[in-house]
Amino acid sequence: MKIARYEPWGGLNQLMKDLEQVYGRSLPNDEDTTVATSAWVPAVDIKEEDKAFLIHADIPGVDPKDIEITMENGVLTIKGERVSETTDERKNYKRVERVRGTFYRRFGLPDTADAEKISATGKHGVLEITIPKREIAQPRKINVNIV
């Protein structure tokens, strides 16, 4: 007999993910620190390395110069827009799955992030944001002088 993990909300969670993908909207998720509020939400990977955090966002069809990245009060914000095709061009389509419109993502960053040295590059539809970590002050030993 095989034991399977019981997840009472598993089916509902999968339905929500499917609906979000179809309609290009993301519902708030308490499991992480990101906020997504937009017509569509680019997929994002976040990686922590020894000296930096890396964010990779899939944004095909968006010119990197049209992306706005800001950092304020420990929150990194990424905004942009994938331009829609005209209705004449879409008239003969049988299926349209690629979502168009604006996107807006926010990420809470830890105190170790160095906001002054954040950099971003765009290549082949992937936005890479590098967030260096601050140098943490090392503890030092203080000698006691005998008088």
Disulfide bonds with the S-S distance in Angstrom:
none
